[in-house]
């Protein structure tokens, strides 16, 4: 399997973000082993140093732990830590911009909520 990488961010960062997404989605859960550096490097045709750098970043962020001789494992509480972090990021960075856009468009909160409910009912 060959992944599509974009040029806007370093590959190690993109790999880290994919791993974070897998933890948030529940594809990787607490205690799960991450694929080995060699496996990921081979599967995605990456330099093993790139994969190691990505995994080390996850260790530094307290999301993954190294177990000597066993590999890398998702830490207990990693998903909740990520959810809390993503919520905070949304509230601090994304939500204020959305509120401004809502105001600029003259949208009503009730109208937005009703629209969301209607769309949810359709699916």
C-alpha positions, -999 to +999 in steps of 0.1 A: +000+000+000+014+034-010+002+065+008-003+099-007+019+125+009+016+162+004+044+187+002+029+211+027+042+193+058+071+169+065+062+133+060+070+124+096+044+149+107+018+136+083+024+100+096+021+113+132-012+130+123-025+097+106-016+078+138-034+104+159-065+101+137-064+063+141-064+068+179-092+093+178-113+071+156-107+041+178-088+021+151-059+021+176-070+017+212-052+019+245-026-008+248-026-016+211+008-021+195+017+003+167+031-014+135+068-018+137+090+009+122+102-016+096+067-026+086+055+010+082+087+020+063+082-009+039+044-005+035+047+032+028+081+032+011+096+055+037+130+058+053+129+041+087+144+072+103+113+091+092+090+066+108+111+066+140+110+104+141+072+102+138+069+076+166+093+096+188+071+126+185+041+106+197+062+094+226+072+130+234+035+139+234+027+111+259+004+093+234+026+063+228+051+044+250+082+024+241+084-010+256+120-022+253+122-053+231+084-052+224+077-021+204+055+010+207+021+009+223-008+034+227-008+048+262-037+045+286-057+077+283-043+087+249-077+089+232-092+111+259-061+133+260-065+138+222-102+144+224-096+171+251-068+186+231-089+187+199-119+202+217-097+229+231-081+236+198-116+238+182-129+262+208-098+284+207-090+284+170-119+272+148-150+283+167-143+320+169-138+321+131-171+302+126-189+326+149-176+356+129-187+339+097-222+332+111-225+369+122-212+382+088-238+361+070-265+372+093-274+336+102-296+328+132-285+301+157-320+286+157-319+284+119-285+267+120-296+241+146-329+234+127-309+229+095-285+205+112-314+185+126-331+183+092-299+171+076-294+145+103-330+133+098-324+129+061-294+106+065 
